[in-house]
């Protein structure tokens, strides 16, 4: 099960705190739907706080990729923060870490979004 909590990091940055499993299923699909909804409401800079994600599969990778593309194609930006363990290994193994920016924590990701770093 994936829990998603929406927060604000200031300067128009939305933080989505994820806890649980980012895997095949309706719960994880909510993340993709939420990012699309936020984008349609004007959000352009989002940090996915994955410190609480303990499991991710290929469907989760697909959802992350779609979220990243949704924002990038609309002129926005998405960064991942706090990914560790299996999720971090999958991002590295699939080379998605070379496409989707990954930071150690939310503060670091938010600073880079404010500074305009990709």
MMTF fields as JSON, N, C-alpha, C and O atoms, coordinates in Angstrom:
{
  "mmtfVersion": "1.0.0",
  "mmtfProducer": "UNKNOWN",
  "numBonds": 471,
  "numAtoms": 472,
  "numGroups": 118,
  "numChains": 1,
  "numModels": 1,
  "chainsPerModel": [1],
  "groupsPerChain": [118],
  "chainIdList": ["A"],
  "bondAtomList": [4, 2, 8, 6, 12, 10, 16, 14, 20, 18, 24, 22, 28, 26, 32, 30, 36, 34, 40, 38, 44, 42, 48, 46, 52, 50, 56, 54, 60, 58, 64, 62, 68, 66, 72, 70, 76, 74, 80, 78, 84, 82, 88, 86, 92, 90, 96, 94, 100, 98, 104, 102, 108, 106, 112, 110, 116, 114, 120, 118, 124, 122, 128, 126, 132, 130, 136, 134, 140, 138, 144, 142, 148, 146, 152, 150, 156, 154, 160, 158, 164, 162, 168, 166, 172, 170, 176, 174, 180, 178, 184, 182, 188, 186, 192, 190, 196, 194, 200, 198, 204, 202, 208, 206, 212, 210, 216, 214, 220, 218, 224, 222, 228, 226, 232, 230, 236, 234, 240, 238, 244, 242, 248, 246, 252, 250, 256, 254, 260, 258, 264, 262, 268, 266, 272, 270, 276, 274, 280, 278, 284, 282, 288, 286, 292, 290, 296, 294, 300, 298, 304, 302, 308, 306, 312, 310, 316, 314, 320, 318, 324, 322, 328, 326, 332, 330, 336, 334, 340, 338, 344, 342, 348, 346, 352, 350, 356, 354, 360, 358, 364, 362, 368, 366, 372, 370, 376, 374, 380, 378, 384, 382, 388, 386, 392, 390, 396, 394, 400, 398, 404, 402, 408, 406, 412, 410, 416, 414, 420, 418, 424, 422, 428, 426, 432, 430, 436, 434, 440, 438, 444, 442, 448, 446, 452, 450, 456, 454, 460, 458, 464, 462, 468, 466],
  "bondOrderList": [1, 1, 1, 1, 1, 1, 1, 1, 1, 1, 1, 1, 1, 1, 1, 1, 1, 1, 1, 1, 1, 1, 1, 1, 1, 1, 1, 1, 1, 1, 1, 1, 1, 1, 1, 1, 1, 1, 1, 1, 1, 1, 1, 1, 1, 1, 1, 1, 1, 1, 1, 1, 1, 1, 1, 1, 1, 1, 1, 1, 1, 1, 1, 1, 1, 1, 1, 1, 1, 1, 1, 1, 1, 1, 1, 1, 1, 1, 1, 1, 1, 1, 1, 1, 1, 1, 1, 1, 1, 1, 1, 1, 1, 1, 1, 1, 1, 1, 1, 1, 1, 1, 1, 1, 1, 1, 1, 1, 1, 1, 1, 1, 1, 1, 1, 1, 1],
  "groupList": [{"groupName": "UNK", "atomNameList": ["N", "CA", "C", "O"], "elementList": ["N", "C", "C", "O"], "formalChargeList": [0, 0, 0, 0], "bondAtomList": [1, 0, 2, 1, 3, 2], "bondOrderList": [1, 1, 2], "singleLetterCode": "X", "chemCompType": "L-PEPTIDE LINKING"}],
  "groupTypeList": [0, 0, 0, 0, 0, 0, 0, 0, 0, 0, 0, 0, 0, 0, 0, 0, 0, 0, 0, 0, 0, 0, 0, 0, 0, 0, 0, 0, 0, 0, 0, 0, 0, 0, 0, 0, 0, 0, 0, 0, 0, 0, 0, 0, 0, 0, 0, 0, 0, 0, 0, 0, 0, 0, 0, 0, 0, 0, 0, 0, 0, 0, 0, 0, 0, 0, 0, 0, 0, 0, 0, 0, 0, 0, 0, 0, 0, 0, 0, 0, 0, 0, 0, 0, 0, 0, 0, 0, 0, 0, 0, 0, 0, 0, 0, 0, 0, 0, 0, 0, 0, 0, 0, 0, 0, 0, 0, 0, 0, 0, 0, 0, 0, 0, 0, 0, 0, 0],
  "groupIdList": [1, 2, 3, 4, 5, 6, 7, 8, 9, 10, 11, 12, 13, 14, 15, 16, 17, 18, 19, 20, 21, 22, 23, 24, 25, 26, 27, 28, 29, 30, 31, 32, 33, 34, 35, 36, 37, 38, 39, 40, 41, 42, 43, 44, 45, 46, 47, 48, 49, 50, 51, 52, 53, 54, 55, 56, 57, 58, 59, 60, 61, 62, 63, 64, 65, 66, 67, 68, 69, 70, 71, 72, 73, 74, 75, 76, 77, 78, 79, 80, 81, 82, 83, 84, 85, 86, 87, 88, 89, 90, 91, 92, 93, 94, 95, 96, 97, 98, 99, 100, 101, 102, 103, 104, 105, 106, 107, 108, 109, 110, 111, 112, 113, 114, 115, 116, 117, 118],
  "secStructList": [7, 3, 3, 3, 3, 3, 3, 3, 7, 1, 6, 6, 3, 3, 3, 3, 3, 3, 3, 3, 3, 3, 7, 1, 1, 2, 2, 2, 2, 2, 2, 2, 2, 2, 2, 2, 2, 2, 2, 2, 6, 6, 7, 7, 3, 3, 3, 3, 3, 3, 3, 3, 3, 3, 3, 3, 7, 2, 2, 2, 2, 2, 2, 2, 2, 2, 2, 2, 2, 2, 2, 2, 2, 6, 6, 7, 3, 3, 3, 3, 3, 1, 7, 7, 2, 2, 2, 2, 2, 2, 2, 2, 2, 6, 6, 4, 4, 4, 6, 1, 3, 3, 3, 1, 1, 2, 2, 2, 2, 2, 2, 2, 2, 2, 2, 6, 7, 7],
  "xCoordList": [0.842, 0.0, 0.886, 1.904, 0.497, 1.236, 0.402, -0.751, 1.0, 0.359, 1.044, 2.266, 0.264, 0.787, 0.289, -0.914, 1.227, 0.865, 1.428, 2.616, 0.57, 0.967, 1.362, 0.637, 2.539, 3.038, 3.561, 3.611, 3.945, 4.536, 5.899, 6.064, 6.885, 8.238, 8.555, 9.719, 7.555, 7.772, 8.189, 8.542, 8.148, 8.53, 7.793, 8.347, 6.55, 5.754, 6.164, 5.857, 6.851, 7.286, 6.344, 6.085, 5.841, 4.969, 5.799, 6.562, 5.647, 6.326, 5.274, 4.286, 5.493, 4.632, 5.432, 6.376, 5.037, 5.723, 5.097, 3.91, 5.925, 5.45, 5.892, 7.037, 4.979, 5.288, 4.668, 3.484, 5.487, 4.988, 5.604, 6.806, 4.757, 5.209, 4.772, 3.589, 5.753, 5.464, 5.526, 6.578, 4.366, 4.319, 3.006, 2.122, 2.907, 1.712, 0.47, 0.413, -0.514, -1.764, -2.381, -1.75, -3.61, -4.386, -3.793, -3.825, -3.256, -2.691, -1.567, -1.52, -0.666, 0.456, -0.007, 0.575, -1.044, -1.576, -2.066, -2.089, -2.456, -2.91, -1.818, -2.114, -0.547, 0.555, 0.579, 0.674, 0.495, 0.481, -0.715, -0.578, -1.868, -3.079, -2.94, -3.375, -2.332, -2.161, -1.197, -1.454, -0.102, 0.846, 0.175, 0.374, -0.608, -1.333, -2.328, -2.462, -3.017, -3.98, -3.268, -3.708, -2.168, -1.412, -0.903, -0.937, -0.433, 0.067, -1.06, -0.856, -2.247, -3.376, -3.83, -4.459, -3.5, -3.84, -2.736, -2.846, -1.669, -0.61, 0.685, 1.647, 0.749, 2.009, 3.023, 2.71, 4.235, 5.251, 6.524, 7.369, 6.67, 7.87, 7.444, 6.826, 7.796, 7.372, 8.576, 9.425, 8.629, 9.622, 8.877, 7.909, 9.334, 8.798, 9.721, 10.853, 9.235, 10.012, 9.822, 8.791, 10.832, 10.731, 11.442, 11.691, 11.768, 12.458, 11.647, 12.216, 10.332, 9.47, 9.068, 8.262, 9.617, 9.288, 10.256, 11.464, 9.718, 10.581, 10.606, 11.393, 9.743, 9.699, 9.216, 8.294, 9.857, 9.422, 9.666, 10.691, 8.716, 8.885, 8.899, 8.957, 8.847, 8.915, 7.723, 7.863, 6.565, 5.406, 5.669, 5.296, 6.305, 6.678, 7.65, 7.535, 8.614, 9.545, 8.802, 9.107, 7.817, 7.015, 6.236, 6.126, 5.7, 4.941, 5.865, 5.499, 7.058, 8.017, 8.37, 8.431, 8.602, 8.954, 7.831, 8.081, 6.602, 5.45, 5.298, 5.026, 5.469, 5.371, 6.435, 6.148, 7.661, 8.757, 8.442, 8.604, 7.989, 7.685, 6.521, 6.544, 5.51, 4.353, 4.793, 4.365, 5.647, 6.092, 7.083, 6.988, 8.025, 9.037, 8.394, 8.759, 7.448, 6.773, 5.939, 5.62, 5.586, 4.804, 5.701, 5.207, 7.026, 7.952, 8.258, 8.845, 7.866, 8.11, 9.281, 10.068, 9.391, 10.499, 10.062, 9.24, 10.631, 10.385, 11.734, 12.62, 11.881, 13.083, 12.644, 11.587, 13.464, 13.237, 14.178, 15.351, 13.667, 14.49, 14.422, 13.369, 15.543, 15.589, 15.433, 15.242, 15.505, 15.373, 16.549, 17.702, 16.255, 17.298, 16.922, 15.808, 17.84, 17.575, 17.198, 17.777, 16.211, 15.792, 15.339, 15.721, 14.533, 14.145, 15.359, 15.396, 16.333, 17.539, 18.32, 18.812, 18.431, 19.14, 18.466, 19.149, 17.123, 16.4, 16.615, 16.79, 16.603, 16.83, 18.23, 18.427, 19.188, 20.573, 20.715, 21.325, 20.165, 20.28, 19.667, 20.206, 18.545, 17.85, 18.349, 17.882, 19.287, 19.86, 18.859, 19.107, 17.733, 16.778, 17.366, 16.934, 18.36, 19.001, 19.806, 20.226, 20.025, 20.709, 19.707, 20.097, 18.432, 17.377, 16.591, 16.389, 16.152, 15.384, 16.364, 17.053, 16.439, 17.36, 16.993, 15.829, 18.012, 17.812, 18.68, 19.875, 18.07, 18.768, 18.682, 17.837, 19.574, 19.626, 18.401, 17.936, 17.869, 16.731, 15.88, 16.261, 14.745, 13.781, 14.373, 14.177, 15.088, 15.658, 16.604, 16.555, 17.458, 18.405, 17.655, 17.996, 16.641, 15.857, 15.145, 15.128, 14.553, 13.828, 14.778, 14.429, 15.962, 16.963, 17.333, 17.465, 17.498, 17.86, 16.715, 16.953, 15.479, 14.331, 14.209, 13.888, 14.463, 14.391, 15.512, 15.319, 16.699, 17.835, 17.762, 18.56, 16.797, 16.613, 17.497, 17.539, 18.215, 19.078, 18.233, 17.226, 18.647, 17.899, 18.38, 17.865],
  "yCoordList": [-1.181, 0.0, 1.243, 1.288, 2.245, 3.494, 4.618, 4.825, 5.335, 6.509, 7.742, 7.769, 8.75, 9.979, 11.155, 11.321, 11.969, 13.172, 14.368, 14.412, 15.33, 16.521, 17.633, 17.938, 18.245, 19.342, 20.437, 20.272, 21.548, 22.647, 22.949, 22.971, 23.185, 23.5, 24.968, 25.361, 25.78, 27.198, 27.436, 26.5, 28.682, 29.09, 28.304, 28.055, 27.913, 27.219, 25.782, 25.227, 25.175, 23.79, 22.874, 23.084, 21.859, 20.868, 19.64, 19.152, 19.146, 17.924, 16.848, 17.043, 15.713, 14.553, 13.525, 12.923, 13.338, 12.39, 11.013, 10.808, 10.072, 8.725, 7.764, 7.803, 6.905, 5.881, 4.561, 4.493, 3.505, 2.181, 1.636, 1.766, 1.018, 0.324, 1.07, 1.356, 1.382, 1.987, 0.848, 0.542, 0.228, -1.006, -1.079, -0.237, -2.103, -2.312, -2.297, -2.988, -1.509, -1.459, -0.079, 0.913, -0.042, 1.188, 2.257, 3.446, 1.826, 2.771, 3.582, 4.801, 2.926, 3.622, 4.472, 5.522, 4.031, 4.795, 6.168, 7.121, 6.256, 7.534, 8.598, 9.782, 8.176, 9.136, 9.799, 11.022, 9.002, 9.533, 10.467, 11.55, 10.048, 10.861, 12.184, 13.229, 12.132, 13.33, 14.31, 15.514, 13.813, 14.701, 15.371, 16.564, 14.625, 15.208, 16.266, 17.319, 15.99, 16.938, 18.204, 19.315, 18.032, 19.183, 20.027, 21.256, 19.366, 20.074, 20.887, 22.038, 20.289, 20.998, 22.186, 23.121, 22.133, 23.232, 24.279, 25.255, 24.076, 25.081, 24.736, 25.498, 23.626, 23.245, 22.866, 22.129, 23.378, 23.071, 22.488, 21.972, 22.564, 22.023, 21.093, 21.512, 19.816, 18.803, 17.987, 17.597, 17.738, 16.833, 15.602, 15.709, 14.429, 13.177, 12.715, 12.302, 12.785, 12.347, 10.843, 10.381, 10.086, 8.622, 7.981, 6.775, 8.767, 8.225, 7.111, 6.209, 7.175, 6.172, 5.037, 4.191, 4.995, 3.915, 2.766, 2.912, 1.62, 0.479, -0.564, -1.509, -0.398, -1.357, -0.648, 0.166, -0.974, -0.446, -1.508, -2.19, -1.649, -2.604, -1.859, -0.63, -2.593, -1.962, -1.042, -0.036, -1.367, -0.486, 0.842, 1.901, 0.787, 1.999, 2.845, 4.07, 2.193, 2.914, 3.614, 4.754, 2.914, 3.5, 4.711, 5.701, 4.641, 5.754, 6.955, 8.086, 6.714, 7.804, 8.461, 9.687, 7.634, 8.144, 8.984, 10.046, 8.522, 9.271, 10.6, 11.624, 10.593, 11.827, 12.825, 14.009, 12.344, 13.196, 13.804, 15.008, 12.966, 13.429, 14.415, 15.393, 14.163, 15.062, 16.477, 17.444, 16.588, 17.912, 18.519, 19.702, 17.726, 18.247, 18.747, 19.811, 17.993, 18.391, 19.654, 20.325, 19.978, 21.182, 22.325, 23.355, 22.142, 23.185, 23.194, 24.147, 22.141, 22.053, 21.148, 20.797, 20.771, 19.927, 19.025, 19.401, 17.834, 16.867, 16.358, 16.067, 16.254, 15.671, 14.622, 14.741, 13.606, 12.554, 12.811, 13.129, 12.673, 12.877, 11.659, 11.038, 11.328, 10.323, 8.879, 8.021, 8.574, 7.174, 6.367, 6.784, 5.224, 4.372, 2.911, 2.605, 2.019, 0.59, 0.148, 0.606, -0.757, -1.308, -0.241, -0.314, 0.752, 1.777, 2.489, 2.721, 2.829, 3.513, 2.583, 3.013, 1.309, 0.334, 0.195, 0.135, 0.144, 0.034, 1.264, 1.142, 2.44, 3.669, 3.662, 4.106, 3.164, 3.104, 2.02, 2.257, 0.854, -0.289, 0.01, -0.393, 0.715, 1.036, 2.345, 2.745, 2.999, 4.273, 5.417, 6.467, 5.225, 6.335, 7.444, 8.594, 7.09, 8.118, 9.098, 10.142, 8.776, 9.711, 10.624, 11.591, 10.318, 11.11, 11.905, 13.111, 11.223, 11.864, 12.282, 11.431, 13.578, 14.037, 13.454, 13.457, 12.956, 12.356, 13.091, 13.293, 13.484, 14.204, 13.418, 12.538, 13.758, 13.055, 13.314, 12.422, 14.545, 14.887, 15.963, 16.523, 16.234, 17.191, 18.596, 19.316, 18.985, 20.328, 20.555, 21.602, 19.584, 19.683, 19.778, 20.596, 18.939, 18.952, 20.284, 20.835, 20.808, 22.08, 23.217, 24.093, 23.215, 24.266, 24.228, 25.276, 23.052, 22.934, 23.368, 23.937, 23.11, 23.565, 25.084, 25.704, 25.679, 27.134, 27.778, 28.812, 27.144, 27.668, 27.395, 27.926, 26.561, 26.281, 25.173, 24.952, 24.457, 23.369, 22.189, 21.864, 21.561, 20.403, 19.125, 18.053],
  "zCoordList": [0.0, 0.0, 0.0, 0.692, -0.776, -0.864, -0.269, -0.649, 0.664, 1.242, 0.666, 0.525, 0.336, -0.244, 0.585, 0.789, 1.06, 1.799, 1.049, 0.729, 0.775, 0.026, 0.985, 1.932, 0.724, 1.549, 0.63, -0.589, 1.226, 0.47, 1.061, 2.281, 0.187, 0.652, 0.426, 0.502, 0.151, -0.103, -1.541, -2.258, -1.958, -3.314, -4.393, -5.464, -4.121, -5.125, -5.378, -6.433, -4.43, -4.593, -3.818, -2.633, -4.508, -3.887, -3.558, -4.392, -2.343, -1.905, -1.725, -1.018, -2.368, -2.172, -1.387, -1.9, -0.135, 0.745, 0.546, 0.799, 0.086, -0.214, 0.879, 1.328, 1.3, 2.296, 1.876, 1.547, 1.891, 1.548, 0.286, 0.053, -0.536, -1.742, -2.996, -3.187, -3.851, -5.147, -6.15, -6.713, -6.36, -7.137, -7.912, -7.758, -8.743, -9.541, -8.655, -7.637, -9.05, -8.296, -8.29, -8.657, -7.87, -7.854, -6.94, -7.258, -5.813, -4.853, -5.482, -5.319, -6.193, -6.821, -7.994, -8.267, -8.687, -9.815, -9.36, -10.139, -8.094, -7.546, -7.633, -7.793, -7.525, -7.614, -8.988, -9.093, -10.021, -11.388, -11.583, -12.151, -11.118, -11.246, -10.487, -10.969, -9.298, -8.48, -9.151, -9.162, -9.704, -10.392, -11.589, -11.819, -12.344, -13.485, -13.01, -13.633, -11.92, -11.355, -10.888, -11.183, -10.16, -9.675, -10.836, -10.779, -11.885, -13.07, -13.707, -14.094, -13.815, -14.425, -13.566, -14.063, -12.265, -11.353, -11.281, -10.537, -12.055, -12.113, -11.413, -11.514, -10.712, -10.063, -11.136, -12.071, -10.989, -11.996, -11.403, -12.135, -10.079, -9.422, -8.29, -7.312, -8.456, -7.489, -7.035, -7.838, -5.73, -5.15, -4.662, -3.909, -5.097, -4.578, -3.461, -3.712, -2.232, -1.07, -0.917, -0.427, -1.343, -1.329, -0.137, -0.145, 0.879, 2.045, 2.714, 3.329, 2.593, 3.223, 2.307, 2.695, 1.088, 0.148, 0.38, 0.194, 0.788, 1.084, -0.027, 0.025, -1.036, -2.143, -3.4, -3.358, -4.522, -5.801, -6.862, -6.842, -7.795, -8.889, -10.217, -10.238, -11.322, -12.646, -12.901, -13.598, -12.355, -12.504, -11.797, -12.302, -10.645, -9.918, -10.717, -10.742, -11.376, -12.242, -13.366, -13.713, -13.934, -15.0, -14.529, -15.252, -13.336, -12.777, -12.56, -12.882, -12.017, -11.827, -13.158, -13.261, -14.172, -15.498, -16.077, -16.647, -15.939, -16.441, -15.707, -16.333, -14.397, -13.608, -14.053, -14.232, -14.229, -14.681, -16.044, -16.244, -16.984, -18.339, -18.354, -19.101, -17.536, -17.458, -17.108, -17.738, -16.1, -15.683, -16.666, -16.992, -17.137, -18.064, -19.358, -19.859, -19.896, -21.138, -20.975, -21.957, -19.732, -19.461, -18.984, -18.526, -19.093, -18.68, -17.198, -16.687, -16.507, -15.071, -14.752, -15.632, -13.486, -13.055, -11.907, -11.072, -11.889, -10.818, -10.341, -11.145, -9.033, -8.434, -7.424, -6.804, -7.268, -6.283, -5.117, -5.316, -3.904, -2.713, -1.803, -1.656, -1.2, -0.153, -0.565, 0.297, -1.852, -2.29, -1.746, -1.862, -1.157, -0.584, -0.785, -1.209, -0.486, -0.569, -1.966, -2.951, -2.051, -3.335, -4.34, -5.507, -3.922, -4.896, -5.505, -6.713, -4.69, -5.196, -6.128, -7.172, -5.745, -6.592, -7.954, -8.976, -7.981, -9.249, -10.122, -11.334, -9.518, -10.279, -10.882, -12.014, -10.133, -10.61, -11.682, -12.725, -11.433, -12.352, -13.72, -14.751, -13.72, -14.967, -15.594, -16.66, -14.934, -15.38, -15.36, -15.952, -14.686, -14.543, -13.684, -13.76, -12.86, -12.039, -12.887, -12.39, -14.155, -15.055, -15.763, -16.417, -15.632, -16.282, -15.245, -15.395, -14.198, -13.129, -12.035, -11.471, -11.728, -10.688, -9.32, -8.917, -8.62, -7.304, -6.289, -6.506, -5.187, -4.129, -2.826, -2.661, -1.913, -0.624, 0.233, 0.943, 0.17, 1.012, 0.338, -0.69, 0.928, 0.369, 0.317, -0.663, 1.356, 1.399, 0.225, -0.422, -0.049, -1.157, -2.498, -3.352, -2.664, -3.911, -4.089, -5.189, -3.012, -3.082, -3.429, -4.221, -2.853, -3.153, -4.637, -5.269, -5.182, -6.592, -7.497, -8.563, -7.091, -7.876, -7.846, -8.859, -6.694, -6.567, -7.374, -8.013, -7.337, -8.08, -9.565, -10.338, -9.976, -11.393, -11.915, -13.126, -11.04, -11.498, -11.934, -11.305, -13.0, -13.517, -12.897, -13.214]
}
